[in-house]
Structures are given as structure tokens and as C-alpha cells.
Amino acid sequence: MPILSSPANRFSLIADIGGTNTRIALAEGPKLVESTIRRYRNADHGSFGEVLEAFFADEGRHDCIAAGVAVAGPVRDGKAAMTNLDWKLDRDVIRVTTQAETVTLLNDMQAQGHSLGHLHTGALRPLLSGPDGGPHAAQLVVNVGTGFNASPVYNTETGRYVPPSEAGHVSLPVRSEADLALARFVEEVHGFPAVEDVLSGRGLAAIDAWLSRDAGEPRSLSPAQVMAGIQSGEDARARAAGEVFARILGAVTGDLALMHLPFGGICLVGGVARHFAPLLVELGFADAFLDKGRFAGFMKNFRIDAVEDDYAALIGIAAHLDALRQL
């Protein structure tokens, strides 16, 4: 028998599996135990089980009362397959591994949605102001990171509901000849021009590559290199790529706002969104969001913030798991 590092059923195990990193922590009730938060590079492990073993090696083994895992991919019937990672997860396997009485497996956007209202003061960077929609107004989370996704958040009198989604794989919007040229460039690589192929880390690099090829000076930069060029202000082509990225992100976020009417506000989450947040407005994000013709005035009903807490999903999982245990 393994030696336990805490009394049985004291903690919950919380994990957020992204396309690049997995974040794990223990929680006591709805609160994360911040000293236990760990981040692991997925490329260094062959499965989530290996990451769990690494966490137990670092933090000690625990007989958990509950376990909550969020994944960047669709979840169905207690099973999940990652969208940008060759991992599969099973709720029953997680139950056995953690010895938890309550287990939830959910999409990462659902975890981000459940974090709203539980984030620490100062975690939100305002991007676009808007009126207060009231306690039961719908909200929207939009993730821009290794991939792209979005989910509405419904705050009802009977609780919070966050439906799963795979919004990053819908068609890339086209409003101009330039948009069509970008879509065809992406289609050459992926066979289908999806939103995620532009609005993600690799998408930013793809925009830069497209602009460079179009200018007759082809280059292949990493997302980090393009971002560094934007932030330094010394790379005009990277800046142009940033403007295209911000414009399309604004347009897509505006479309999603009209679909879901999030009068309670919109939150941008994810690593790429955090890096872009200080520059988004000057790069044209807000103008593109409002650019809806006769609905331009209506779009001002939606406040937009960027979430700057890298562990927001963990906070959301802990809050959701605690709510489940109270049912």
C-alpha cells in the first residue's frame, strides 16, 4: 500500500489538460491549495497517468474525496479524446487512480466558465466597457491558446450551466479578398480553413507566413518569434500579422456574442490571449468586434475582459466539483 501524504478524503485532485501543458493541484472544498499547484509539459509524458504519477512524486500520494479533470477536447459518456494531443481519458480510470468518490470529466471551456466569479481581484484586464447585465445574465468565455474554443455560461436560479463546445473547428469567416486568400493559404496546409487554424498560437505563425509569402519574402517563424516581433515594435510584418489576428479575433468574438447574447460579459482566456491582451485594442480588436453594421450600437452591450490568471481553469474545476458534491 502506498503511504498517504494526508488523511483520506481531505482533498480533491484538480487537473487542467491543455494542448501544451497540464496543470494539477489539490483543492480543499472550492479553494485551491496554492502551494500544490504544479505545471507539466505534455511532451515530456506519454499519458495523463504519467503526469499524475509525476504529481504524486512531487506532492505525495493522496486518497482524494473527489477529482475533476478538464481536457482540451470533446467529452462524451465519461470519455475524452484530446483535440491537439494523442491522449485519451476515461472517468472510471481516473476514479480508480485517485480513489475519489466523486469524479467529473469536462471540457476545458466548461472549466473556464465555472471560474467566473471565483477569480481573485485583479485577474481581469478590461478591454471593452459595457453595462452590468445583472446576476442571471449569460456570459461567454473565449479561449485563444494552443487551440481555439468558446462556450456560453448560463447563470440561472437553479445554478450555473456551461455547455461543452468545439467552436474552433467552424469555418473561418471571410469578408474580403484578403480573408479569402488567407483561408486558401490555410486550406493548403490543413485541408479546411477553420477558425482555430488562424486564432491560435500556430495560427499567428500561419498569418505571418502568409503575409511573408504574399510579399515575396517567405519566412517561417515560431509563434513566440512573431509575438516578440509584435511586442518589440521592430518587425513591421509581425505587426501586420498581429493586426490581422486581432481583427479576425474581434470579428469572431462579435459573431459569438450575437449567437449567445452574453450581457453578463465576455472573457478572453488562454495563453495567446494573455500575451495579446495589452495590445489587442490598439491592434484593432475592439473596432472589429463592433463592426456589425446596423448592430454596431447593440454590440456595446457586451463588456469584454481578458483573464490574466493562468490557473483560472483549475479554480473553475474546484468550484464546479464542490458544487457537485453539495447536490
C-alpha positions as semicolon CSV with decimal commas, in nm:
position;residue;x (nm);y (nm);z (nm)
1;M;0,000;0,000;0,000
2;P;0,133;0,348;-0,084
3;I;0,198;0,584;0,205
4;L;-0,062;0,861;0,202
5;S;0,051;1,222;0,248
6;S;-0,276;1,339;0,408
7;P;-0,582;1,196;0,583
8;A;-0,815;1,016;0,341
9;N;-1,088;1,225;0,177
10;R;-0,949;1,562;0,282
11;F;-0,852;1,694;-0,062
12;S;-0,981;1,691;-0,417
13;L;-0,748;1,649;-0,711
14;I;-0,788;1,912;-0,984
15;A;-0,629;1,891;-1,331
16;D;-0,645;2,104;-1,645
17;I;-0,500;1,932;-1,954
18;G;-0,424;2,174;-2,236
19;G;-0,263;2,109;-2,570
20;T;0,083;2,201;-2,440
21;N;0,079;2,182;-2,059
22;T;-0,108;2,005;-1,781
23;R;-0,172;2,194;-1,458
24;I;-0,256;1,996;-1,143
25;A;-0,334;2,098;-0,786
26;L;-0,512;1,985;-0,473
27;A;-0,821;2,168;-0,353
28;E;-0,990;2,182;-0,015
29;G;-1,356;2,243;-0,087
30;P;-1,379;2,509;-0,359
31;K;-1,036;2,659;-0,280
32;L;-0,710;2,559;-0,443
33;V;-0,420;2,475;-0,214
34;E;-0,185;2,712;-0,395
35;S;0,134;2,552;-0,265
36;T;0,039;2,230;-0,450
37;I;-0,006;2,382;-0,797
38;R;0,222;2,213;-1,050
39;R;0,267;2,252;-1,426
40;Y;0,396;1,970;-1,651
41;R;0,491;1,978;-2,020
42;N;0,280;1,723;-2,203
43;A;0,565;1,648;-2,444
44;D;0,760;1,502;-2,150
45;H;0,490;1,243;-2,073
46;G;0,311;0,974;-2,267
47;S;-0,027;0,998;-2,094
48;F;-0,223;1,172;-1,824
49;G;-0,149;0,875;-1,599
50;E;0,222;0,952;-1,626
51;V;0,157;1,315;-1,536
52;L;-0,043;1,204;-1,231
53;E;0,244;0,985;-1,118
54;A;0,481;1,280;-1,155
55;F;0,246;1,492;-0,945
56;F;0,224;1,225;-0,673
57;A;0,604;1,200;-0,676
58;D;0,629;1,577;-0,626
59;E;0,339;1,629;-0,388
60;G;0,282;1,291;-0,224
61;R;0,004;1,039;-0,284
62;H;-0,346;1,127;-0,163
63;D;-0,670;0,935;-0,120
64;C;-0,890;1,209;-0,271
65;I;-1,253;1,267;-0,188
66;A;-1,314;1,399;-0,541
67;A;-1,134;1,451;-0,869
68;G;-1,206;1,693;-1,150
69;V;-1,025;1,690;-1,484
70;A;-1,073;1,933;-1,772
71;V;-0,946;1,850;-2,120
72;A;-0,893;2,048;-2,440
73;G;-1,124;1,825;-2,641
74;P;-1,476;1,683;-2,654
75;V;-1,610;1,473;-2,365
76;R;-1,879;1,213;-2,418
77;D;-2,014;0,945;-2,184
78;G;-1,729;0,990;-1,939
79;K;-1,457;0,957;-2,202
80;A;-1,245;1,218;-2,378
81;A;-1,001;1,236;-2,668
82;M;-0,771;1,537;-2,684
83;T;-0,800;1,758;-2,992
84;N;-0,433;1,861;-3,021
85;L;-0,273;1,578;-2,824
86;D;-0,278;1,200;-2,868
87;W;-0,417;1,127;-2,521
88;K;-0,741;0,958;-2,420
89;L;-0,906;0,983;-2,078
90;D;-1,169;0,777;-1,900
91;R;-1,363;0,893;-1,594
92;D;-1,368;0,542;-1,445
93;V;-0,989;0,511;-1,474
94;I;-0,948;0,848;-1,302
95;R;-1,178;0,727;-1,025
96;V;-0,961;0,420;-0,962
97;T;-0,632;0,610;-0,984
98;T;-0,736;0,885;-0,741
99;Q;-0,966;0,670;-0,521
100;A;-1,217;0,956;-0,544
101;E;-1,584;0,917;-0,455
102;T;-1,692;1,199;-0,689
103;V;-1,532;1,238;-1,034
104;T;-1,606;1,481;-1,315
105;L;-1,451;1,495;-1,660
106;L;-1,532;1,810;-1,854
107;N;-1,424;2,021;-2,147
108;D;-1,166;2,290;-2,068
109;M;-1,404;2,567;-2,173
110;Q;-1,656;2,442;-1,920
111;A;-1,386;2,472;-1,653
112;Q;-1,310;2,830;-1,761
113;G;-1,680;2,913;-1,750
114;H;-1,715;2,780;-1,396
115;S;-1,423;3,002;-1,285
116;L;-1,613;3,326;-1,347
117;G;-1,698;3,495;-1,020
118;H;-1,432;3,294;-0,834
119;L;-1,118;3,462;-0,970
120;H;-0,900;3,676;-0,746
121;T;-0,919;4,055;-0,755
122;G;-0,713;4,195;-1,039
123;A;-0,734;3,882;-1,256
124;L;-0,932;4,064;-1,525
125;R;-0,784;4,316;-1,772
126;P;-1,064;4,539;-1,915
127;L;-1,069;4,558;-2,295
128;L;-1,412;4,700;-2,377
129;S;-1,656;4,853;-2,129
130;G;-2,023;4,767;-2,110
131;P;-2,324;4,778;-1,877
132;D;-2,382;4,537;-1,589
133;G;-2,616;4,265;-1,713
134;G;-2,738;4,151;-1,370
135;P;-2,686;3,828;-1,171
136;H;-2,861;3,594;-1,416
137;A;-2,720;3,733;-1,740
138;A;-2,541;3,488;-1,968
139;Q;-2,166;3,517;-2,008
140;L;-1,918;3,391;-2,267
141;V;-1,564;3,253;-2,240
142;V;-1,342;3,257;-2,549
143;N;-1,016;3,064;-2,537
144;V;-0,717;3,152;-2,754
145;G;-0,416;2,934;-2,684
146;T;-0,277;2,616;-2,840
147;G;-0,625;2,590;-2,990
148;F;-0,944;2,798;-3,001
149;N;-1,280;2,738;-2,839
150;A;-1,573;2,924;-2,683
151;S;-1,864;2,840;-2,455
152;P;-2,160;3,031;-2,314
153;V;-2,210;3,042;-1,937
154;Y;-2,572;3,036;-1,818
155;N;-2,630;3,170;-1,468
156;T;-2,978;3,052;-1,372
157;E;-3,175;3,046;-1,049
158;T;-3,104;2,671;-1,025
159;G;-2,729;2,701;-1,077
160;R;-2,463;2,761;-1,339
161;Y;-2,463;2,564;-1,662
162;V;-2,174;2,564;-1,908
163;P;-2,242;2,351;-2,218
164;P;-1,944;2,193;-2,398
165;S;-1,835;2,321;-2,736
166;E;-1,582;2,276;-3,017
167;A;-1,623;2,622;-3,170
168;G;-1,267;2,637;-3,301
169;H;-1,342;2,396;-3,583
170;V;-1,613;2,601;-3,756
171;S;-1,536;2,775;-4,086
172;L;-1,308;3,078;-4,087
173;P;-1,518;3,390;-4,165
174;V;-1,446;3,559;-4,499
175;R;-1,545;3,921;-4,565
176;S;-1,278;4,037;-4,808
177;E;-1,044;3,921;-5,081
178;A;-0,762;3,921;-4,825
179;D;-0,966;3,697;-4,592
180;L;-1,029;3,459;-4,883
181;A;-0,659;3,449;-4,968
182;L;-0,575;3,368;-4,606
183;A;-0,841;3,096;-4,597
184;R;-0,696;2,939;-4,913
185;F;-0,345;2,955;-4,766
186;V;-0,464;2,773;-4,453
187;E;-0,659;2,523;-4,661
188;E;-0,340;2,425;-4,844
189;V;-0,197;2,305;-4,513
190;H;-0,499;2,171;-4,324
191;G;-0,747;2,085;-4,598
192;F;-1,014;2,301;-4,434
193;P;-0,985;2,663;-4,316
194;A;-1,110;2,655;-3,956
195;V;-1,111;2,937;-3,703
196;E;-0,853;2,757;-3,488
197;D;-0,606;2,747;-3,779
198;V;-0,579;3,127;-3,753
199;L;-0,682;3,212;-3,396
200;S;-0,423;3,011;-3,200
201;G;-0,050;3,010;-3,145
202;R;0,018;2,824;-3,467
203;G;-0,244;3,044;-3,635
204;L;-0,044;3,358;-3,559
205;A;0,261;3,195;-3,720
206;A;0,045;3,096;-4,020
207;I;-0,071;3,455;-4,070
208;D;0,290;3,575;-4,063
209;A;0,391;3,306;-4,313
210;W;0,101;3,402;-4,543
211;L;0,188;3,772;-4,536
212;S;0,554;3,693;-4,595
213;R;0,484;3,468;-4,892
214;D;0,246;3,727;-5,034
215;A;0,521;3,990;-5,011
216;G;0,768;3,764;-5,192
217;E;0,983;3,724;-4,881
218;P;0,878;3,387;-4,737
219;R;0,981;3,305;-4,382
220;S;0,885;3,055;-4,116
221;L;0,878;3,192;-3,761
222;S;0,753;3,031;-3,442
223;P;0,452;3,186;-3,265
224;A;0,688;3,313;-2,994
225;Q;0,908;3,484;-3,254
226;V;0,611;3,654;-3,417
227;M;0,482;3,770;-3,079
228;A;0,826;3,903;-2,986
229;G;0,832;4,098;-3,312
230;I;0,492;4,248;-3,236
231;Q;0,586;4,342;-2,881
232;S;0,922;4,494;-2,979
233;G;0,766;4,714;-3,246
234;E;1,069;4,646;-3,468
235;D;0,916;4,392;-3,706
236;A;0,663;4,551;-3,941
237;R;0,547;4,219;-4,084
238;A;0,490;4,069;-3,739
239;R;0,293;4,383;-3,651
240;A;0,080;4,335;-3,964
241;A;0,022;3,971;-3,863
242;G;-0,088;4,091;-3,520
243;E;-0,335;4,331;-3,677
244;V;-0,486;4,054;-3,891
245;F;-0,506;3,828;-3,585
246;A;-0,673;4,096;-3,370
247;R;-0,920;4,186;-3,645
248;I;-1,031;3,828;-3,702
249;L;-1,049;3,761;-3,327
250;G;-1,269;4,070;-3,287
251;A;-1,496;3,962;-3,572
252;V;-1,532;3,602;-3,447
253;T;-1,590;3,715;-3,088
254;G;-1,857;3,954;-3,218
255;D;-2,027;3,670;-3,405
256;L;-2,026;3,458;-3,089
257;A;-2,169;3,747;-2,888
258;L;-2,462;3,775;-3,127
259;M;-2,521;3,400;-3,105
260;H;-2,524;3,382;-2,724
261;L;-2,609;3,738;-2,607
262;P;-2,368;3,742;-2,310
263;F;-2,499;4,052;-2,134
264;G;-2,300;3,942;-1,828
265;G;-1,975;3,994;-2,017
266;I;-1,720;3,816;-2,233
267;C;-1,387;3,683;-2,102
268;L;-1,090;3,603;-2,323
269;V;-0,879;3,322;-2,174
270;G;-0,574;3,120;-2,277
271;G;-0,203;3,181;-2,314
272;V;-0,216;3,358;-2,650
273;A;-0,500;3,583;-2,533
274;R;-0,298;3,677;-2,222
275;H;0,006;3,771;-2,431
276;F;-0,204;3,972;-2,676
277;A;-0,424;4,143;-2,416
278;P;-0,215;4,460;-2,365
279;L;-0,206;4,518;-2,743
280;L;-0,545;4,393;-2,863
281;V;-0,730;4,724;-2,864
282;E;-0,455;4,917;-3,045
283;L;-0,425;4,635;-3,299
284;G;-0,793;4,676;-3,391
285;F;-0,975;4,410;-3,188
286;A;-1,246;4,639;-3,049
287;D;-1,316;4,804;-3,386
288;A;-1,363;4,463;-3,549
289;F;-1,587;4,344;-3,263
290;L;-1,815;4,645;-3,307
291;D;-1,815;4,626;-3,687
292;K;-2,159;4,470;-3,728
293;G;-2,333;4,728;-3,946
294;R;-2,668;4,834;-3,804
295;F;-2,593;4,627;-3,493
296;A;-2,277;4,821;-3,412
297;G;-2,452;5,013;-3,135
298;F;-2,604;4,695;-2,994
299;M;-2,255;4,542;-2,963
300;K;-2,173;4,797;-2,693
301;N;-2,391;4,595;-2,456
302;F;-2,113;4,341;-2,411
303;R;-1,825;4,409;-2,173
304;I;-1,502;4,229;-2,263
305;D;-1,216;4,140;-2,026
306;A;-0,903;3,927;-2,060
307;V;-0,839;3,675;-1,783
308;E;-0,476;3,701;-1,675
309;D;-0,479;3,416;-1,422
310;D;-0,302;3,116;-1,578
311;Y;-0,479;2,886;-1,330
312;A;-0,834;3,007;-1,390
313;A;-0,944;2,666;-1,521
314;L;-0,821;2,497;-1,201
315;I;-1,024;2,745;-0,997
316;G;-1,329;2,668;-1,211
317;I;-1,292;2,292;-1,176
318;A;-1,260;2,320;-0,798
319;A;-1,573;2,539;-0,775
320;H;-1,772;2,309;-1,003
321;L;-1,660;1,993;-0,823
322;D;-1,752;2,141;-0,485
323;A;-2,097;2,234;-0,621
324;L;-2,145;1,877;-0,745
325;R;-2,064;1,739;-0,403
326;Q;-2,330;1,963;-0,247
327;L;-2,606;1,820;-0,463
